[in-house]
Amino acid sequence: MSSLKKTDPDVAAIIGREEERQQSTLSLIPSENFFSPAVREAVGSVMSHKYSEGNIGKRYYEGNEQVDELESLAIARAKEVFMLPADWEVNVQALSGSNANLAVYLALLKRDDMLMGMYLPDGGHLSHGWSFEPDPEIRSADVASGRMVYLGGSRKVNITSRMFKVVQYKTDPKTRIFNYNEIAKIAAEYKPRMLITGGTAYPRNIDYVRIKEIAKKVGAFYLADIAHEAGLVAAAVVPSPIGIADVVTMTTHKTLRAGRGAIIFSSAELMKKINRAILPGLQGGPHNHNLAGICVGLGEAAQPSFRRYAQTVVANAQRLAGELWKHDFELVAGGTDKHLVLIDLHTKPLLGRSFARALAAAGIVTNANSVPQEIRGPADPSGLRLGTPWVTTQGMGQPEMTKIAAWMNEVMAVAAQWSELPAAEFDDQLAQSPELKRIAMEVRVLCEKYPLPFTAEVRAEATSE
């Protein structure tokens, strides 16, 4: 029996139930992945015991010889994996992607400077400066206007929008992808101090060279946030902004599969400012156990097998998109170039939140998401976002993507009959549905064919008891 089960059976039971959920359901949230046993071992190591405020060779605490060695190794691996130019440097201390972005703002901007980022309902991120307009009539009028610029709503929901002036660019209302000429016009009009790319739900590649040209023309720093695509960039299966943008930020737990944390890349000159923004500007000591996981994950990303993984992630996403299209699901931007698919459900009987709940009842885990030209609120949006990083790590391929799309279409058909019910009654019908229970069992059977690494450990322990 594990020490956790002995000392805290309540927590052990919760973790056990989560292990069971992860093994028995399809995880299709594009920002989620699971890590190798080696990464998990590193994250759970004694590195979590040590405090190491400061930088390599310049810590404020003694006893950091191994931490210095670990951080140096992580930086060296990041440089190798992402093929950094000789004059670029790395920071691996940021605790999350949002922290990394805040550190960049703190380093390079002044209070009330102008930020220009991607409009959140069109796939942007909160940390790029989101402010929400709660009035649905104003939202509808804004969408109806066809304007490709957003100056913000009355509710400033993120610290970035409270600290800086923010203007956001939208996707083209016809194509639902970037219109770079329009982005250039917006930048010329508002002259931002920083131009940002990087989205949580933008399924197409970004022309980093074109964005850099726009930023340079107006005298702006260019920040490329590749939190979602980091692993795909590392494997060179999608374009890289390294050496093009002024600063590149990323999280490490999505397509990179390297535990929780963030990495910042920039020129050596800018990195001096960013390092000071991390410490003492924004946070104290780094989380060394997470740094250990990042280091191990970067080592795995340097192997040939990782490139094959990344290629399969994209191939699976494209197969899933193609199969969903055959079932008459409307795909934003017509498909995908990377790991995620965004569905506009305006033409279907269930919108994002209801469809996500129905899929969850059938063992398929996704998330409701806003879509371009969204007029609904963020708590009940019109779209659904799904991705293939997790199931690809699990070992699934294109035949499974075809099966998943068919299940999704069947769930929509089954749950459509309850679309007008209040939420509680809708959920009751989902829970009682024999058709959804059958699909959930079929999903479980499929997932059992692809056991997760921790499952074998749990079963071995149960057998020994």
Secondary structure per residue as TSV (DSSP state, phi and psi in degrees):
chain	resnum	aa	ss	phi	psi
A	1	M	-	360.0	138.0
A	2	S	-	-69.4	156.6
A	3	S	H	-63.7	-31.9
A	4	L	H	-65.0	-42.1
A	5	K	H	-63.0	-32.4
A	6	K	H	-74.0	-46.2
A	7	T	H	-86.3	-30.7
A	8	D	-	-147.5	76.8
A	9	P	H	-62.3	-25.8
A	10	D	H	-65.2	-49.6
A	11	V	H	-65.7	-41.4
A	12	A	H	-58.5	-38.1
A	13	A	H	-68.1	-40.4
A	14	I	H	-62.4	-45.7
A	15	I	H	-62.6	-40.2
A	16	G	H	-61.7	-40.8
A	17	R	H	-66.4	-35.6
A	18	E	H	-68.4	-38.0
A	19	E	H	-60.6	-42.5
A	20	E	H	-63.6	-42.1
A	21	R	H	-62.8	-45.5
A	22	Q	H	-63.4	-36.6
A	23	Q	H	-74.5	-32.1
A	24	S	H	-99.1	-2.0
A	25	T	S	-124.8	162.9
A	26	L	E	-90.8	117.8
A	27	S	E	-94.0	106.6
A	28	L	-	-116.7	18.5
A	29	I	-	-79.8	121.5
A	30	P	T	-68.2	-16.7
A	31	S	T	-92.1	6.4
A	32	E	-	-114.5	148.9
A	33	N	-	-154.8	171.0
A	34	F	-	-122.7	158.6
A	35	F	-	-108.9	159.4
A	36	S	-	-66.4	157.9
A	37	P	H	-55.7	-32.5
A	38	A	H	-65.9	-42.6
A	39	V	H	-63.7	-44.3
A	40	R	H	-64.7	-37.0
A	41	E	H	-64.1	-41.7
A	42	A	H	-65.0	-42.1
A	43	V	H	-64.8	-33.6
A	44	G	T	-90.2	16.4
A	45	S	S	-87.6	179.6
A	46	V	G	-69.2	-6.6
A	47	M	G	-61.5	-21.2
A	48	S	G	-70.4	-14.3
A	49	H	G	-82.9	-19.3
A	50	K	-	-99.0	133.3
A	51	Y	-	-96.7	134.8
A	52	S	-	-141.3	44.0
A	53	E	-	-55.3	128.7
A	54	G	E	124.3	-170.5
A	55	N	E	-118.3	172.7
A	56	I	T	-54.3	124.4
A	57	G	T	77.5	-1.4
A	58	K	E	-137.9	51.8
A	59	R	E	-85.7	156.1
A	60	Y	S	-90.6	-2.9
A	61	Y	S	-125.8	149.5
A	62	E	S	-82.2	168.5
A	63	G	-	82.2	23.7
A	64	N	-	-107.2	24.8
A	65	E	H	-60.3	-45.2
A	66	Q	H	-71.8	-34.0
A	67	V	H	-64.2	-43.4
A	68	D	H	-58.9	-43.0
A	69	E	H	-64.8	-42.5
A	70	L	H	-64.6	-47.3
A	71	E	H	-64.6	-38.4
A	72	S	H	-62.4	-41.6
A	73	L	H	-66.4	-40.7
A	74	A	H	-62.5	-42.0
A	75	I	H	-64.3	-43.8
A	76	A	H	-62.5	-41.6
A	77	R	H	-67.5	-39.3
A	78	A	H	-61.6	-41.6
A	79	K	H	-61.5	-41.5
A	80	E	H	-68.8	-49.4
A	81	V	H	-64.6	-40.0
A	82	F	T	-97.1	8.4
A	83	M	T	51.0	58.7
A	84	L	-	-70.8	142.4
A	85	P	-	-60.6	157.6
A	86	A	T	-61.6	-28.3
A	87	D	T	-98.0	17.1
A	88	W	E	-104.7	153.7
A	89	E	E	-129.0	174.9
A	90	V	E	-133.6	141.1
A	91	N	E	-121.0	126.8
A	92	V	-	-115.1	16.2
A	93	Q	-	-93.8	-17.2
A	94	A	-	-59.9	138.5
A	95	L	S	-79.3	-21.0
A	96	S	S	-160.1	172.6
A	97	G	H	-64.9	-41.2
A	98	S	H	-64.2	-40.8
A	99	N	H	-60.9	-40.8
A	100	A	H	-61.7	-44.7
A	101	N	H	-64.7	-42.6
A	102	L	H	-60.6	-38.6
A	103	A	H	-63.2	-39.2
A	104	V	H	-64.8	-44.1
A	105	Y	H	-60.8	-45.2
A	106	L	H	-62.2	-36.0
A	107	A	H	-74.0	-37.4
A	108	L	H	-113.0	-10.7
A	109	L	-	-120.8	164.2
A	110	K	-	-112.5	158.5
A	111	R	T	-53.7	133.6
A	112	D	T	74.8	8.8
A	113	D	-	-62.9	160.4
A	114	M	E	-91.0	125.7
A	115	L	E	-104.0	143.3
A	116	M	E	-127.9	113.9
A	117	G	E	-133.2	-177.5
A	118	M	E	-81.8	135.7
A	119	Y	-	-58.6	126.3
A	120	L	G	-60.4	-45.2
A	121	P	G	-63.8	-17.0
A	122	D	G	-94.4	10.6
A	123	G	T	116.6	4.3
A	124	G	-	-76.9	-168.2
A	125	H	-	-129.9	149.6
A	126	L	G	-54.0	-41.4
A	127	S	G	-70.3	-6.1
A	128	H	G	-90.8	5.1
A	129	G	T	110.7	48.3
A	130	W	-	-84.8	135.0
A	131	S	E	-133.0	134.3
A	132	F	E	-103.8	142.1
A	133	E	-	-99.5	108.8
A	134	P	-	-74.9	-17.8
A	135	D	-	-80.1	113.9
A	136	P	H	-63.8	-28.9
A	137	E	H	-68.6	-38.8
A	138	I	H	-68.3	-40.2
A	139	R	H	-61.4	-44.8
A	140	S	H	-63.6	-40.5
A	141	A	H	-65.7	-37.2
A	142	D	H	-64.3	-43.5
A	143	V	H	-65.7	-43.1
A	144	A	H	-62.9	-27.0
A	145	S	H	-67.9	-23.3
A	146	G	T	74.8	6.0
A	147	R	-	-66.9	146.9
A	148	M	S	-105.1	19.0
A	149	V	E	-130.8	144.5
A	150	Y	E	-130.3	124.6
A	151	L	-	-99.2	5.3
A	152	G	-	104.6	154.7
A	153	G	-	-99.5	-176.8
A	154	S	S	-79.6	-16.5
A	155	R	E	-107.0	105.6
A	156	K	E	-84.2	102.2
A	157	V	-	-96.4	-7.5
A	158	N	S	-126.9	149.3
A	159	I	H	-58.1	-31.7
A	160	T	H	-62.9	-42.5
A	161	S	H	-71.9	-17.8
A	162	R	H	-85.3	-26.1
A	163	M	H	-92.6	-27.9
A	164	F	S	-130.2	158.7
A	165	K	E	-76.3	139.6
A	166	V	E	-131.7	132.9
A	167	V	E	-125.8	139.9
A	168	Q	E	-124.6	142.7
A	169	Y	E	-100.6	142.6
A	170	K	-	-102.0	168.6
A	171	T	-	-77.8	162.0
A	172	D	-	-64.2	128.4
A	173	P	T	-63.7	-20.4
A	174	K	T	-87.4	-46.9
A	175	T	T	-93.8	-22.4
A	176	R	S	62.9	25.7
A	177	I	S	-126.2	173.6
A	178	F	-	-64.5	138.1
A	179	N	-	-107.0	99.7
A	180	Y	H	-66.7	-28.5
A	181	N	H	-65.4	-39.4
A	182	E	H	-68.8	-39.5
A	183	I	H	-60.0	-40.6
A	184	A	H	-63.2	-40.1
A	185	K	H	-65.0	-42.4
A	186	I	H	-63.8	-43.8
A	187	A	H	-62.2	-40.6
A	188	A	H	-65.1	-33.2
A	189	E	H	-76.8	-42.8
A	190	Y	H	-100.2	-13.1
A	191	K	-	45.5	65.0
A	192	P	-	-67.9	154.5
A	193	R	S	-82.0	-23.4
A	194	M	E	-141.8	136.1
A	195	L	E	-113.0	131.5
A	196	I	E	-122.0	138.2
A	197	T	E	-122.8	161.4
A	198	G	-	127.5	119.5
A	199	G	-	-129.6	158.4
A	200	T	S	-91.3	-12.8
A	201	A	S	-148.2	37.7
A	202	Y	-	-107.5	110.0
A	203	P	-	-83.2	-3.7
A	204	R	S	-107.5	158.9
A	205	N	-	-67.7	157.1
A	206	I	-	-108.2	137.7
A	207	D	-	-83.8	89.9
A	208	Y	H	-65.0	-35.0
A	209	V	H	-64.2	-42.8
A	210	R	H	-66.0	-42.1
A	211	I	H	-64.0	-39.4
A	212	K	H	-62.5	-39.4
A	213	E	H	-60.9	-42.8
A	214	I	H	-64.0	-46.1
A	215	A	H	-62.5	-44.5
A	216	K	H	-62.3	-38.7
A	217	K	H	-64.2	-31.0
A	218	V	H	-102.3	4.9
A	219	G	T	75.5	30.9
A	220	A	-	-103.3	148.8
A	221	F	E	-69.0	148.9
A	222	Y	E	-115.7	116.2
A	223	L	E	-105.5	120.5
A	224	A	E	-104.3	113.0
A	225	D	E	-95.8	109.6
A	226	I	-	-113.4	39.6
A	227	A	T	-51.9	-44.1
A	228	H	T	-75.7	-40.6
A	229	E	T	-94.0	4.8
A	230	A	H	-51.7	-47.3
A	231	G	H	-66.2	-35.9
A	232	L	H	-69.3	-35.5
A	233	V	H	-66.6	-45.0
A	234	A	H	-58.0	-36.4
A	235	A	T	-87.3	-0.1
A	236	A	T	60.9	35.9
A	237	V	S	-101.8	-8.3
A	238	V	S	-134.0	162.8
A	239	P	-	-61.3	153.5
A	240	S	-	-113.0	138.6
A	241	P	-	-89.7	-2.7
A	242	I	T	-59.4	129.0
A	243	G	T	83.8	-6.5
A	244	I	T	-107.9	-58.8
A	245	A	S	-68.2	161.6
A	246	D	S	-75.1	-36.4
A	247	V	E	-140.1	142.4
A	248	V	E	-126.1	128.7
A	249	T	E	-118.6	156.5
A	250	M	E	-159.0	154.0
A	251	T	E	-91.3	168.1
A	252	T	S	-114.4	-3.3
A	253	H	S	-100.3	-4.6
A	254	K	S	-90.0	-110.0
A	255	T	T	-70.6	-16.2
A	256	L	T	-80.0	-22.0
A	257	R	-	57.6	42.3
A	258	A	S	-122.7	35.3
A	259	G	-	77.2	-175.5
A	260	R	S	-94.3	132.6
A	261	G	-	159.0	-162.6
A	262	A	E	-150.7	159.0
A	263	I	E	-132.5	141.7
A	264	I	E	-121.2	133.0
A	265	F	E	-119.4	140.7
A	266	S	E	-165.4	176.7
A	267	S	E	-61.6	155.6
A	268	A	H	-58.8	-35.9
A	269	E	H	-66.8	-46.2
A	270	L	H	-68.7	-31.7
A	271	M	H	-64.2	-28.1
A	272	K	H	-58.7	-41.6
A	273	K	H	-72.5	-39.3
A	274	I	H	-66.9	-40.8
A	275	N	H	-58.0	-41.6
A	276	R	H	-69.9	-29.7
A	277	A	I	-70.7	-36.6
A	278	I	I	-64.1	-52.8
A	279	L	I	-138.9	119.1
A	280	P	I	-96.4	7.4
A	281	G	I	-67.7	-37.1
A	282	L	I	-126.4	-36.6
A	283	Q	-	-145.6	170.1
A	284	G	S	-92.5	-129.8
A	285	G	S	-70.2	147.5
A	286	P	-	-69.9	163.4
A	287	H	-	-90.0	97.0
A	288	N	H	-66.2	-28.2
A	289	H	H	-67.1	-38.9
A	290	N	H	-67.5	-37.4
A	291	L	H	-60.9	-38.3
A	292	A	H	-62.3	-42.3
A	293	G	H	-63.7	-41.5
A	294	I	H	-60.6	-43.3
A	295	C	H	-62.1	-45.0
A	296	V	H	-64.0	-43.6
A	297	G	H	-62.3	-37.7
A	298	L	H	-65.6	-36.7
A	299	G	H	-62.2	-39.8
A	300	E	H	-67.5	-36.7
A	301	A	H	-67.8	-18.0
A	302	A	T	-81.0	-7.3
A	303	Q	S	-86.4	150.0
A	304	P	H	-56.5	-31.8
A	305	S	H	-62.9	-27.6
A	306	F	H	-69.1	-38.2
A	307	R	H	-62.9	-40.6
A	308	R	H	-63.3	-38.8
A	309	Y	H	-59.5	-49.7
A	310	A	H	-62.9	-39.3
A	311	Q	H	-62.2	-38.4
A	312	T	H	-71.0	-35.4
A	313	V	H	-54.9	-48.3
A	314	V	H	-67.4	-45.1
A	315	A	H	-61.0	-40.6
A	316	N	H	-65.3	-42.0
A	317	A	H	-63.3	-40.1
A	318	Q	H	-70.1	-37.0
A	319	R	H	-65.4	-44.7
A	320	L	H	-59.4	-43.7
A	321	A	H	-61.6	-45.0
A	322	G	H	-62.9	-39.8
A	323	E	H	-70.0	-38.6
A	324	L	H	-63.6	-38.1
A	325	W	H	-60.1	-39.4
A	326	K	H	-63.3	-28.5
A	327	H	T	-90.9	17.0
A	328	D	T	68.4	28.4
A	329	F	-	-86.2	133.2
A	330	E	E	-82.9	119.6
A	331	L	E	-96.7	126.3
A	332	V	G	-63.5	134.5
A	333	A	G	66.1	11.1
A	334	G	G	77.6	3.8
A	335	G	S	151.9	-148.6
A	336	T	-	-150.1	150.4
A	337	D	S	-106.5	-3.4
A	338	K	S	-140.9	-128.4
A	339	H	S	-104.0	-4.7
A	340	L	E	-127.4	153.9
A	341	V	E	-127.9	135.7
A	342	L	E	-119.0	124.5
A	343	I	E	-106.6	131.7
A	344	D	E	-94.8	119.0
A	345	L	-	-100.2	16.8
A	346	H	T	-56.9	-30.7
A	347	T	T	-91.1	2.7
A	348	K	S	-109.0	160.0
A	349	P	S	-70.5	-22.4
A	350	L	S	-114.5	133.6
A	351	L	-	-91.8	-171.9
A	352	G	H	-53.7	-55.7
A	353	R	H	-64.6	-44.7
A	354	S	H	-65.9	-41.8
A	355	F	H	-66.8	-39.1
A	356	A	H	-62.1	-39.7
A	357	R	H	-67.7	-39.9
A	358	A	H	-64.7	-42.6
A	359	L	H	-63.7	-40.6
A	360	A	H	-61.3	-38.3
A	361	A	H	-63.3	-23.9
A	362	A	T	-97.6	10.5
A	363	G	T	83.5	16.6
A	364	I	E	-116.2	113.8
A	365	V	E	-99.8	117.1
A	366	T	-	-135.6	-168.2
A	367	N	E	-143.6	141.0
A	368	A	E	-63.8	146.8
A	369	N	E	-152.9	147.5
A	370	S	-	-67.9	157.1
A	371	V	-	-128.1	162.1
A	372	P	T	-55.2	143.8
A	373	Q	T	65.6	28.1
A	374	E	-	-68.6	134.0
A	375	I	-	-117.9	-8.6
A	376	R	S	-86.1	163.2
A	377	G	-	-74.1	163.4
A	378	P	T	-66.8	-21.3
A	379	A	T	-79.3	-17.8
A	380	D	S	-145.3	67.2
A	381	P	-	-81.9	179.6
A	382	S	S	-94.0	-10.2
A	383	G	E	-119.3	178.4
A	384	L	E	-135.6	134.7
A	385	R	E	-112.7	135.3
A	386	L	E	-147.7	159.1
A	387	G	E	-153.5	174.7
A	388	T	S	-117.7	6.6
A	389	P	H	-58.4	-48.2
A	390	W	H	-65.6	-53.9
A	391	V	H	-65.0	-26.9
A	392	T	H	-72.3	-43.3
A	393	T	H	-57.3	-36.6
A	394	Q	H	-66.8	-21.3
A	395	G	T	112.7	3.4
A	396	M	-	-77.7	155.2
A	397	G	-	-132.5	-158.8
A	398	Q	H	-65.5	-36.3
A	399	P	H	-58.4	-38.7
A	400	E	H	-68.1	-33.3
A	401	M	H	-64.9	-38.4
A	402	T	H	-62.8	-40.9
A	403	K	H	-67.2	-41.4
A	404	I	H	-61.5	-44.4
A	405	A	H	-61.0	-40.1
A	406	A	H	-64.7	-41.3
A	407	W	H	-62.5	-42.9
A	408	M	H	-60.7	-41.5
A	409	N	H	-64.6	-38.3
A	410	E	H	-68.2	-39.6
A	411	V	H	-61.4	-43.0
A	412	M	H	-59.3	-44.3
A	413	A	H	-65.2	-39.7
A	414	V	H	-68.9	-46.9
A	415	A	H	-81.2	-13.5
A	416	A	G	-58.8	-31.3
A	417	Q	G	-64.7	-17.5
A	418	W	G	-109.6	15.6
A	419	S	T	-62.1	-26.5
A	420	E	T	-92.0	-1.6
A	421	L	S	-76.6	152.5
A	422	P	-	-59.6	158.9
A	423	A	H	-55.8	-45.6
A	424	A	H	-64.2	-42.7
A	425	E	H	-69.1	-37.3
A	426	F	H	-58.7	-47.3
A	427	D	H	-63.6	-37.0
A	428	D	H	-61.9	-43.4
A	429	Q	H	-64.2	-39.9
A	430	L	H	-60.7	-45.5
A	431	A	H	-65.8	-28.2
A	432	Q	H	-93.3	-11.3
A	433	S	-	-66.7	119.8
A	434	P	H	-66.3	-31.3
A	435	E	H	-66.1	-43.3
A	436	L	H	-69.9	-34.6
A	437	K	H	-63.0	-39.2
A	438	R	H	-63.8	-45.3
A	439	I	H	-62.1	-42.2
A	440	A	H	-59.7	-37.9
A	441	M	H	-69.4	-39.7
A	442	E	H	-63.3	-38.9
A	443	V	H	-62.4	-44.6
A	444	R	H	-59.5	-44.5
A	445	V	H	-61.0	-41.9
A	446	L	H	-62.7	-47.2
A	447	C	H	-64.0	-32.3
A	448	E	H	-63.9	-24.0
A	449	K	T	-74.2	-13.2
A	450	Y	S	-127.6	71.7
A	451	P	-	-64.4	137.4
A	452	L	-	-75.4	155.1
A	453	P	H	-56.6	-39.6
A	454	F	H	-72.4	-20.3
A	455	T	H	-63.9	-42.3
A	456	A	H	-61.8	-38.9
A	457	E	H	-64.3	-46.1
A	458	V	H	-63.1	-42.5
A	459	R	H	-67.9	-38.3
A	460	A	H	-62.0	-41.3
A	461	E	H	-66.7	-41.6
A	462	A	H	-63.5	-38.6
A	463	T	H	-65.2	-41.2
A	464	S	H	-65.8	-26.2
A	465	E	-	-80.3	360.0
